[in-house]
């Protein structure tokens, strides 16, 4: 259950963050982790979900900007 420190989140690509989030959710769904491990996984999952959201918002802004300049 080794995962990168929270400070490494900013270096993750969308795909890396998404794939790790899938792994975290899978581990939580198995229910075999201790309470402390589950809390750590949950916190990591929340951070990864936020990172994915940042990527998606950035992508949407870039698409909106491209559409805006294309229509001018």
Buried (B, 14 or more C-beta within 10 A) or exposed (E): EEBEEEEEBEEBEBEBBBEBBEBBBEBBEEEEBEEEEBEBBBEBBEBBBEBBEBBEEEEEEEEEEEEEEEEE
